[in-house]
Amino acid sequence: MQTVVARRIAPFVVAIMVMCGPVSASCLPPERPWLPSEAADIRAYADLIRGDFESYIAAVQDYFRCLDAERARAFLEAQEVSQDYGRFQSIVGN
């Protein structure tokens, strides 16, 4: 009876372990730069608009690096949780 109960609650235990694990930094996408629709406005504010686009390009590269790092961290965590779950299953029986 205990093994059947353990099998039924094990996925919930794993989910709780993952949700309650260490919190990672969240990757926030940069705000897309605004481009006026009128050519005259674009010319009038060219320096500001250029700066916005250059800032966006730098920020989106940082965002991609953050996503890559978060994916690698989550992948390692998932491997560890999987190993822990295997160890749990071997202790309580399959």
N, C-alpha and C positions, 0 to 999 in steps of 0.2 A: 504494500500500500504506500509506504513512504517513497519508494522509487517512482511510482506513478505520479505522485504529487510533485516530487522534485522535477520530473520531466515537464510537467505542465507549467510550473512557475519559473523554470530556468531561463526561458527567453525574457521574461519580465525582469528578472534579476540582472541579466546582462544589459538590458536597456537602461535600467536605473543606474548601473555602474557607469555606462557611457555618458548618460546625461549629467551625472553628478561628478564626473571627472574634472580635472583642472580646466578652467575656462581659458580658451585661447583668444588672442587678439582677433577682432573681426576685421575683415578686409572691406573697406568702404570704397565704392567706386567714386572716381572724381566726377564733379558736375560737368556736363558737356558745355563747351563754350557757346555763347550766343553769337550769332552772326545776323546783323541787321539785314532786312530785305532790300533796302534802298542803297544803290551804289554810292550815292552822295554821302550817306551816313557811314558806309564802310570806309570811304576815303577820309572822311573827317576824323574818324576814330581809329584809324589804321594802327597806330602804335599800341593803343590799349587792346585792340582786338588781337593783334599779333602776340602780345604778351599773354593774353588769355589762352590762345591756342598753344603757345610754347609751354605754359604752365600745365595745361591739360596733358600734353604729350609726356612731360616728365612725370606727372602724377599717375597717368595710366600705366606707365612702365613700373612704377612702384606698386601699383595695384596688382599687376600681373605677377610680380615677384612675391607679393603677400599671398596671393591665391596659390602659387606654386608651393610656397612654404607650408601653408595650411593643409594642402592636399597631402604633402609628404608627412606632416605631423599626424593627420587623421589616419593615413594608411598604416603608419607604425602603431598607432593606438589600436586600430582594428586588429592588427596581427597579435598584439599583446592580449587583447580581450579574447580573441579566438583561442589563444593558448591557455588563458585562464579558464575559459569555458571547458576546454578539453580536460584540464586538470580537475575541474569541478565534477565533470561527468565521470571521470575515472574514480573519484572518491565516493560519489554517491551511487555509482553504478548506472549503466545505460538502460 
